Amino acid sequence: MKPPQQLHIPVLFDTTMSILAPVASEKYLDLTAGYGGHAREIISRIGGAQNATLVDRDENAIRELSNQCGFANARFLHSDFLAAAEKLRTENQKFDMILMDLGVSSPQIDKAERGFSFQKEAALDMRMDESQELSAYQVVNQTSEKKLSEYLFKFGDESPKMARKIAHSIVLNRPIKTTKELANVVIKVSPKRGKIHPATRTFQAVRIIVNDELRQIRETLPLALELLNSGGRIAVISFHSLEDVIVKNYFQEQSRAGYEATIKLLNKKPLTSDQNELVYNPRARSAKLRAAVKI
Ligand SMILES: C[S@@+](CC[C@H](N)C(=O)[O-])C[C@H]1O[C@@H](n2cnc3c(N)ncnc32)[C@H](O)[C@@H]1O
């Protein structure tokens, strides 16, 4: 089913619904509520927003969501999901469904001034939470060449040689103030690479560092499992291999722990989008959904 016209088209929509299988009166925690594409349907299936907790570290998303009809009775948390999960655990909250639809939303990428896209000229920013201090400007201009090279290798999947080359070029051209300036510095030292823009990996690495993305996922997953009721379902949608491998390894470890296992996997292989979805939402191309049920 194609969802209606919206700011952000939810990926793997039907798959998420059949995996989470919401039923009336269940409690729902959306740790990446965004623009509510998944949440809207789940809330309608559980019979109202009073049983929904919606988290996002982007205040624009929370503001937009809380103004939409159908969400008024939900609990909103403007917070990163690690802090939100810690808070909910302290409150002894339990849920029947948890969704983590990782990465950025379309409005974050499309709004040039957020600085996520190398195709749009803007100040280097990339903060999902605009109240946070650390921005891409600081990462790009205040990190040592050695550390930058390490980031590009570890979080941008660049080869060690390319990582060193790009880091060196960045340091030579500092201060770098805008997205296009950064992209051009990378292009200058990069070989042509087919369809992928040479700055893609650098932007990925910087974004991961600015938002501390991988630690957030790594440390939230165990808390998320604690927050689930027995029989509760968790679905995590990731958009690149660095995210997916964390989810995959953690779910495997927890499901293969013999008598100590805390979850059962709902899918052995990650679920991905079909051709039909890719036609109207090319962003779904790299999406992978892994899900489990709490024992
Ligand atoms: C792919 S969008 C979610 C879209 C949503 N499922 C929908 O259909 O509208 C990802 C959202 O997660 C938020 N996000 C990413 N990492 C986060 C984190 N560590 N803590 C809280 N929110 C996060 C982003 O700000 C963004 O709004």
PDBQT file of the ligand as one rigid body, heavy atoms in Angstrom, charges set to zero:
ROOT
HETATM    1  C1  LIG A 301      14.086   7.979   9.349  1.00  0.00    +0.000 C 
HETATM    2  S1  LIG A 301      13.459   9.224  10.393  1.00  0.00    +0.000 S 
HETATM    3  C2  LIG A 301      12.067   8.465  11.137  1.00  0.00    +0.000 C 
HETATM    4  C3  LIG A 301      10.841   8.596  10.321  1.00  0.00    +0.000 C 
HETATM    5  C4  LIG A 301       9.567   8.077  10.949  1.00  0.00    +0.000 C 
HETATM    6  N1  LIG A 301       9.587   6.664  11.202  1.00  0.00    +0.000 N 
HETATM    7  C5  LIG A 301       8.413   8.412  10.008  1.00  0.00    +0.000 C 
HETATM    8  O1  LIG A 301       7.899   7.515   9.363  1.00  0.00    +0.000 OA
HETATM    9  O2  LIG A 301       8.057   9.602   9.925  1.00  0.00    +0.000 OA
HETATM   10  C6  LIG A 301      14.588   9.176  11.685  1.00  0.00    +0.000 C 
HETATM   11  C7  LIG A 301      14.274  10.132  12.826  1.00  0.00    +0.000 C 
HETATM   12  O3  LIG A 301      14.996   9.668  13.953  1.00  0.00    +0.000 OA
HETATM   13  C8  LIG A 301      15.562  10.748  14.616  1.00  0.00    +0.000 C 
HETATM   14  N2  LIG A 301      16.750  10.223  15.283  1.00  0.00    +0.000 N 
HETATM   15  C9  LIG A 301      17.856   9.695  14.718  1.00  0.00    +0.000 A 
HETATM   16  N3  LIG A 301      18.720   9.307  15.659  1.00  0.00    +0.000 NA
HETATM   17  C10 LIG A 301      18.133   9.582  16.851  1.00  0.00    +0.000 A 
HETATM   18  C11 LIG A 301      18.533   9.396  18.201  1.00  0.00    +0.000 A 
HETATM   19  N4  LIG A 301      19.719   8.879  18.512  1.00  0.00    +0.000 N 
HETATM   20  N5  LIG A 301      17.670   9.738  19.171  1.00  0.00    +0.000 NA
HETATM   21  C12 LIG A 301      16.462  10.268  18.865  1.00  0.00    +0.000 A 
HETATM   22  N6  LIG A 301      16.030  10.502  17.605  1.00  0.00    +0.000 NA
HETATM   23  C13 LIG A 301      16.867  10.148  16.615  1.00  0.00    +0.000 A 
HETATM   24  C14 LIG A 301      15.853  11.775  13.559  1.00  0.00    +0.000 C 
HETATM   25  O4  LIG A 301      15.864  13.070  14.103  1.00  0.00    +0.000 OA
HETATM   26  C15 LIG A 301      14.700  11.556  12.583  1.00  0.00    +0.000 C 
HETATM   27  O5  LIG A 301      13.643  12.428  12.858  1.00  0.00    +0.000 OA
ENDROOT
TORSDOF 0
